[in-house]
């Protein structure tokens, strides 16, 4: 997640310091903005670093099951269990 707020911002790269692969979810009155999507934890850590380099210092990794956010540790445990 690279940001959140009450403003509905167009998912155009120029609105997000040149980042692409953008998505957003509205929860109540809050829009949450995301950069990148992958099932590979190493790849998503690299995407987070790109976001930080573009000025999104408070960005963090969010896991999803379907279209619902879930705790990251729950996703990591599920990933470990499926690889065993």
MIPALO-157714 format. One record per residue: residue in three letters; x, y, z of N, C-alpha, C in turn. Coordinates in steps of 0.2 Angstrom, whole numbers, plus 2048, in hexadecimal, padded with zeros to 3 digits. Last residue first. Example, Ala and Ser with C-alpha at 12.3 -4.5 7.8 and 13.67 -1.06 7.14 Angstrom:
% residues 2
SER8407F58238447FB824840800827ALA8427E482783E7EA8278427F0827
***
This chain:
% residues 84
UNK81A77980781C77380B81976C808UNK81478380181A7817FE81D77B802UNK80978680980778380280E7817FFUNK80E78B81580B78481580A78180EUNK81379781081879281281578B812UNK80779D80D80C79C80781179780AUNK80279E8197FE79A81480379980FUNK80B7A781F80A7A082280779C81DUNK8097B281780F7AF81780F7A881AUNK7FC7B681B7FD7B48148047B0813UNK7FE7B98287F97B38267FA7B181FUNK8067C48288087BE82B8047B8829UNK7FD7CD8228037CB81E8067C4821UNK7EC7CC8237F27CD8277F87CA823UNK7E37D18147E47CC81A7EB7CE81DUNK7D77D980A7DD7D980D7DD7D4813UNK7CE7D17FD7CE7D48047D57D4807UNK7CD7CB7F17CD7D37F17CD7D67F8UNK7D67BD7F47D17C07F07D27C87EFUNK7DF7C38007DC7BD7FF7D67BF7FBUNK7EE7CD8017E77CC7FF7E57C57FFUNK7FA7D780A7F87D08077F07D0806UNK8047E58087FE7E280A7FC7DC807UNK8127EE80E8107E880A8097E680DUNK81380080D8147F98108107F480CUNK81A81080D81680B80A81880480EUNK81F81C81281B818816818812813UNK82682280782A81F80C82681B811UNK8258247F88208217FC82381E802UNK82F8287F082D82D7F582782A7F9UNK83581F7E88318247E482E8297E9UNK83B8167F183F81A7ED83C8207E9UNK82F8107F58328147FA8378197F6UNK82C8097E982780E7EB82B8127F0UNK8378007E88368057E383180B7E5UNK8347F97F483A7FD7F483A8027EEUNK8297F27F08287F77F582E7FB7F5UNK82E7EA7E682A7EF7E48297F47E9UNK8367E17EE8397E67EA8357EB7E7UNK82B7DB7F58307DF7F98347E47F4UNK8267D47EA8227DA7ED8267DE7F2UNK8307CB7E882E7D07E382A7D67E6UNK82F7C37F48357C77F28347CC7EDUNK8227BE7F38247C27F882A7C67F7UNK8187BC7E581E7BB7E78217C07EDUNK80C7BF7E080C7BA7E58127B97E8UNK8097D17DD80C7CB7DC80B7C67E2UNK8077E17D98047DB7DB8077D57D9UNK8087F37DA80B7ED7D98067E77DCUNK8027FE7E68077FD7E080A7F67E0UNK7F38057EC7F88007EC7FC8007E5UNK7E980F7F77ED80E7F07F38097F1UNK7D98117FD7E080E7FE7E380C7F7UNK7CE81D8027D18197FC7D88177FEUNK7C181D80E7C881D80D7CA819806UNK7B481C8127B582280E7BD82280CUNK7B480B80F7B08108127B181680EUNK7C08088057BD80580B7BA80B80FUNK7C58057F57C180A7F97BE8067FFUNK7D48027EE7CE7FF7F17CB8057F5UNK7DF8027DF7DC8067E57D68027E7UNK7EE8017D77E87FF7D87E58037DEUNK7FB8017CA7F88047D07F18017D0UNK8068007C18047FA7C58007FC7CBUNK81280E7C480C80B7C080A8057C4UNK81981D7C98178167CB8118147C6UNK81A82B7C881D8267C381B81F7C4UNK8148307D481C8317D381E82C7CDUNK80682F7D280A82B7D681182B7D5UNK8018367C77FE8387CE8028347D3UNK8078307BC8098377BE8078397C5UNK8008247BB8078247BE80982B7C0UNK7EF8247C17F48267BC7FB8277BFUNK7E38217C87E881D7C87ED81E7C1UNK7DC8307CF7DD82C7C97E38287CAUNK7D78307E07DC8327DB7DC82D7D5UNK7CC8357EB7CC8307E67D08327E0UNK7D08397FC7D083B7F57D08357F0UNK7D28338087CB8348067CB8377FFUNK7E08278087DD82E8097D682E807UNK7F081F8077E981F8087E6826809UNK7FD8167FF7FA81C8027F381B803UNK80380B7FB8078107FB8048177FEUNK8047FA800800800800804806800
***
